[in-house]
Amino acid sequence: MSCAHDRWTRRDAIVAGGMLLAQSCARLLPPERRVAIVPAPAYDQTLYDTVYRALRETAPLVQGRRIVLKPNLVEFDSASVINTHPMLVHAALEAFRKLGAGEVRIAEGPGHRRVTLDLADAAGYFGLIRDFETLFTDLNLDDVSEVKLSQPVSKLRSLYLPHTALGADLLVSMPKMKTHHWVGATLSMKNLFGVVPGGVYGWPKNVLHWAGINECIADLYRHFPRHFALVDAIDGMEGNGPIQGTTRHVGAIVAGQDLAAVDETCCRIMHIDPRRVGYLQHVATGAPIRQIGEPIGSVAAPFELIPELHELRLKSV
């Protein structure tokens, strides 16, 4: 059902069809998991060509498709690197258009701030991305439909989720590489918390905490199989992330069609053992990851961890 109105509309039919297609795609995902590590030393004009080449090599065919870019917007501090950098998002927007996407939108539903556009403005999105407001959907306020979770591992059996995310042909998770004081690392899978609407579940979406953070991350990952990850690892955050940590320069972007494979790779870059990260344990398949681009060792950076997370430290890359 739709919370916006009761009558069945063409948009509802599209969303329902998208959900059925997503379930079919989940059964057809290839066993090979390919992840690219691409050098990106700075947020400068070279990033546009870097992102285009990375997507051309790793992204699925997007000709005529509806693409939704989902960055990570949390809080704003001019002295910190909390959010996905707007230049990376703009570079992805331009690259997907160049690759023939039918429509590219940007969407996010922050768990802390209620006025998302103010946060995006402070983070530099309006200044860098032309017509940002017309391209952007606040997922906290979007129309929603209730969807059943297939074989959930959390305490939840269904979620109200926004039509913009449900109707995407490809949902592109674009997190900032950061430590997280509860789950160890917040990467492309954890970034899916931003599709759960605050307009339904409130701020800071405590239902996901009550139902199990690691388990809800796994449930959301499985519900959105038509996904892609593009991780902002140019400047990440170490220590007491995801908000109060300090900058850690890595100088790379990490991309791939399987969020779990990308997150495992990112953990190894951060010197975090992915086998000890709860949400990655829930979705582990044992399928090998095919690493392309730079080797992990060339960009590896041991992120500082708070004492409570020292047991996650990877002994060797």
N, C-alpha and C positions, 0 to 999 in steps of 0.2 A: 504494500500500500504506500501511497505517497502522503507525506505530512503536509504538502503544499495544497493539495486538493484531492477529492475523492474520485473524480471521474478518470477513466482510463484514457490516456492521451497517446499521441504518436511518440512523444518523448519517453513515456513509460514503456512502450513496446520496444523502443530502441535499447533502453536500459536492460529490460528483461532479456532481450536477444543477446545483448553483450554479456550478461551473466551466464547464459547457457553456453555461449561460445567460449567464455573463459574456462568453464568446467571441462569442455572438450579439449581445449589447448593444454590444460594441465596434464592430460593423459598422453599428450603427444610431444612433450618437451624432449629434446635430444639428450642422450646420456652424456655427451661431451660438454664440459663447461669451460668456456674460453674466457680468459680475463686478460685485459691489456693494461700494462703499466706504461704510461707515457710521460716523459720528462716535460715539465712545465714550470720553469724556474720562477716566474713572476706573473702578476696580473697586469699584462701589457698587451699590445696589439697582436703580438705573435700568438696569443692564446686562441684567436679565432681560427687560424689555420690548423693549429694543433688539435683543437676539438673537432673540426671538420674531418681531418684525416683519421682521428680515433673512431669517430662514429661511422665513417665510411667502411672501416675495417671490421667493426665489431657489432654495430647495430643491425637489427633485422630490417627487411625491406619496409620502407615507410611510405612508398608512393601512394598518394591520395589518402593516407591514413590520418586519423585524429590523434595527435600527440599531446599529452599533458605533462609538463615539467613540474616536478614537485620538489622545490628547494627546502632548506631547513631555515625557518625564521623563528627565533625563540624570544630573545630580548635584544636590546641594543646598548652597546657601550663602545664609544669611539676609540677607546684604548684596547679593545679586545677583538677577537676573531670568532665571535659566537655563531654568526650566520654564514650560509653559503654566499660566496662573493657574487655580487650582481653581474660582474663581467663574465664569469663562467656561465651563468644562466643565459645571458645575452648571446654568448658564443654558441651555446647549444640551440637556442631559438633560431639563430641564423643558419646554423649547420643543418638542422632538420628541414628548414625551408628549402635550402639548397639541394637537399637529398630528395625533394619532391613531396614532402608531407602536405596533406590537404589542409590541415589546420594545426597550429601549435598554440597551446594556451599554457599559462603559468597558474598554478593553484597551490594554496597552502592554508592550513588551519592551525595556527599557533595554539599551544596549550596554556600559555601564560597571559598573553596580551589579548584583549577583546577587540581592540581597534586595529585590525591587521594592516590596513592601508597606511596608518601612521607609522607602524613598525617598518613596513617596506620602504617608506619614504626616508626614514632615519637611516636605514641600512643602505641607501643609495640606489634603490631600484628605479625610482621615478627619474632620477637624474641621468641614468645610463640607458634605460630601455624606453625607446620612443613609444608613446601610446600605451604605457604600462597598464594604466587603469582599465583600458578597454580589453586588454589581453588577460587580465587577472580575474580569478574567481576565488573568493574567500570561502574555503570549504567549511568553515564553521557556520556559515549562513546559507549554504547551498540547499536546494531541494534535496530531500533524502528518500530512500526506500529501505525497508527492512529486508535484510538478506540473512538466510540461514547459513551458519558456518558448517562446512563439511568436516566431520570428525574432529571437532575442536579439542585442543589440549588445554585450553583455559577453562574457567568456570562459565564462560559465555556460550550461549547456543545460537545467538543471532546478534546482529549489529545494524543500526541505522547508518547507512553510508551515503555520501553525496553522489548525486547523479553525474557530476563532472568526472569524478574518478571512475565510477562504474561504467560510464559510457566511453572511456578512452580505449582506443585500439592499442595504445602503448602508454603505460604509466612509467615515467622516467623519474626514478628516485635520485635526487641530487643533494646528498648530505655533505656536511663539513666533517672531515675526519677528526673525531674527538673521543676522549675518554668519557666515561659515564660513571658517576659515583655509585650507581646501583647495579648496572648490568655489565660494567667493564668497558665497553666501547659502544658508541652510538654511530651507526653507519647506515647503509642503504635500507636494511630491514627495519631498524628502529625508527628511521625517518617516516615509515608508514603510519606512525601514531598520528601524524598530522592530517591524515584523511578522515580520522574519527571526529565528527563535528561537535564542537563545543556548544553549538546552539541546541543540541540534544542532550549532551552528557556533561555540560558545564565546563568550567575552568578550575583546575588543570586536568580535567578528564580522569578523575580519580577512579572511575569504574574500571579502567584498564589496570590500575595498580591493585585494586581489590581482587580482580580476576586473575592476577598473575602477570607481571610485566613480561617476563621471558615467554610465557605461554601465549599472551596476546600478540606479541611480535610474530611468533610462529604462525598463528592463525591468520593474521593479516597477510603475511607473505604467501601463504597457500591460497588465499582468496583472490589474489591479484596475480595470476600466472603470466599475464601479458605485460611483463615488466622489463625494465632496463635500468642499469645503475651507472651513474657518472659521478664519481666522488671527488669533491674538492679537497685534495691533499697537497695543495700548494703551500698554504699555511694552515696547520691543524691546531688542535687544542689538547694539551696534556695536563696532568694533575687533576684538580677537582673540577672536571668537566661534568655536564655540558655547558655550564654558564660561567663558573668562577675560576676556570683554569687559566693557563698561560699559553702563549703562542709557541708552537713547535713547527719550524719550517721543514717541509719534506721535499717540495719542488716537483710534484707530480700530480697527474690525474689518473684515476683508476676506473676502467670501464668494462662492462660485460653484461650479457643477457640474463645471467642468473644472479640474483641479489645475494644468495647465500655464498656462492663461489667468490663473488667480489668481496664480501665481508670477511671471509676466511683469509683472502689475500691481504686485505687491509690490516687485519689483526697481525699477520706475520710481519708486515712492514712496521707496525707499532711495537713489535716484540711482545705481543699478547698471544697466548696459546689459544687458538680458536676451539680446541677440544674442551676447554674449560669455560667457554662462554655459553651460558644457559640456552639462549635462543638458537644458537648454532647447533647445540646438541639435539634439540627437538627436531630439526629438519635435516640432520646429517644423513647422507645416502651412501657415503663411501665412494661415490663416483669421482674419478680423478679430475683435477683442474689442469687445463692446458694454458700455461703461462705464455703470453706473447709480449712483444715490446721489450722493455727493460727487465732484467732479472730483479727479484725482490732485494737481493743483497746490495744492488747499486743505489737504492733509495731507502733502505732500512734505517729507521730512526727509533731507538728505544724511548718510547713515550714514558714520561714520569707517571707513576701510579700512586694513588693515595694508599696508606698502609693497609687498609681493609681489602685492597685488591692485589696485594703483592703475590698471592698464590696464582694469579693469572699470568705471571711473567713467563714468556717463552724462553727456554734455556738456549736454543739455537735456532737460527732462521731457516 
